[in-house]
Amino acid sequence: MNEKGILKTGQIAEVWRRLRRNRAAIVGGVIVLLFVFIAIFAPWLSPYPPNEGELTKRLKPPCREHLLGTDPLGRDLLSRVIYGARISLQVQIISVSIALVVGTLLGMIGGYYGGRLDNLIMRLMDILLAFPGIFLAISIIAVLGPGLTNLMLAAGIYSIPQFARIVRGSVISLKEKEFIEAARAVGEGDIDILFRYLLPNSMAPIIVQTTLRMATVLLTASGLSFLGLGVQPPTAEWGAMLSNARAYLITAPHVATVLGLAIMLVVMGFNLFGDGLRDSLDPRLRE
């Protein structure tokens, strides 16, 4: 990177070369791209409307008419899985964006100014980290009430400490570097130093953390919906659909199996891609 943390063309090519040689990362990237593609083009890919069904076809096993079978209300399972990808992606993007913006700002402020302000911010993050993630999200939902909006807010709030700590550590290691001292010497203000120099140089760990949090948020959102605290029926959401399918594990195991595999594959894809991205962006990992 140059002094402003911007990757040069040669460095981008080097990162891409190292990422391309990581087969697990490539597999993860393909899964993530497929998931995003399905979510964006759900109305065109779905063979049936997601909320329309026939009770005479309830719990039908996979067949030519319904490739993944039908759910307890006779709705096409493939269509609902496709539309569920759209809801899951929406939750991931908004929740991680909340955590990214708030956590990055808090981490930058605490790491740069230090002292009592840093201590106050970090103790607040410690309070949030003292609760297991799912229990903190449940507590927030209990106060705000169930629903898609509150689900995204809860998942975003509990992810803030991870971003704040990573950015704070990066800022502390960078703020005494020579190019920061030079920026101060020529009269650059704190805002300019934070956003023109420190933030760009912290982008690599932020990008990696964003990718990995996508997987965590999906698991959390699915878990909350499974408990009835997230997205409410009849909206097609993987966790809520899996909750409804648990009563038919013996009579119609294909319903829960399909949904469980969808969640597992997407989470695995984000984790594989995030791990590969971390290895590719880390300048200390040289072959």
MOFENUR-V441111 format. One record per pair of residues at least 6 apart in sequence whose C-alpha atoms are under 7 Angstrom apart, sorted by sequence separation. I is the first residue (numbers start at 0). J is the second residue. If there is no record, write none. Layout:
[[I,J] [I,J]]
This chain:
[[0,6] [18,24] [19,25] [61,67] [62,68] [69,75] [70,76] [143,149] [223,229] [224,230] [230,236] [278,284] [0,7] [61,68] [68,75] [69,76] [109,116] [110,117] [248,255] [60,68] [68,76] [109,117] [59,68] [60,69] [67,76] [140,149] [220,229] [230,239] [58,68] [59,69] [65,75] [67,77] [140,150] [244,254] [245,255] [58,69] [66,77] [109,120] [244,255] [57,69] [58,70] [227,239] [57,70] [58,71] [140,153] [225,238] [57,71] [139,153] [224,238] [225,239] [241,255] [57,72] [58,73] [105,120] [224,239] [57,73] [221,237] [222,238] [225,241] [56,73] [136,153] [221,238] [225,242] [241,258] [54,72] [55,73] [136,154] [53,72] [54,73] [52,72] [53,73] [52,73] [53,74] [136,157] [237,258] [52,74] [135,157] [51,74] [52,75] [50,74] [173,197] [49,74] [132,157] [49,75] [170,197] [47,75] [49,78] [48,78] [49,79] [127,157] [47,78] [46,78] [128,160] [169,201] [45,78] [49,82] [166,201] [45,81] [124,160] [41,81] [41,82] [38,81] [37,81] [38,82] [38,84] [39,85] [37,84] [38,85] [34,84] [38,88] [214,266] [214,269] [213,269] [214,270] [94,151] [98,155] [102,159] [106,163] [110,167] [93,151] [94,152] [97,155] [98,156] [101,159] [102,160] [105,163] [106,164] [109,167] [110,168] [211,269] [103,162] [107,166] [111,170] [210,269] [211,270] [94,154] [95,155] [98,158] [99,159] [102,162] [103,163] [106,166] [107,167] [110,170] [111,171] [90,151] [94,155] [98,159] [102,163] [106,167] [110,171] [154,216] [211,273] [99,162] [103,166] [107,170] [111,174] [210,273] [98,162] [154,220] [207,273] [207,276] [150,220] [207,277] [203,280] [150,229] [147,229] [145,228] [146,229] [147,230] [145,229] [146,230] [146,231] [133,219] [140,228] [95,209] [95,212] [95,213] [91,213] [91,216] [91,217] [87,217] [87,236] [86,236] [83,235] [82,235] [83,236] [83,237] [79,235] [80,237] [2,178] [50,233] [70,254] [49,235] [3,195] [4,196] [3,196] [58,251] [60,253] [5,199] [4,199] [3,199] [4,200] [3,200] [34,265] [31,265] [30,265] [31,268] [30,268] [31,269] [27,267] [28,268] [27,268] [27,269] [27,271] [28,272] [27,272] [24,271] [25,272] [23,271] [24,272] [24,275] [21,275] [18,275] [18,276] [18,279] [17,279] [14,279] [14,280]]
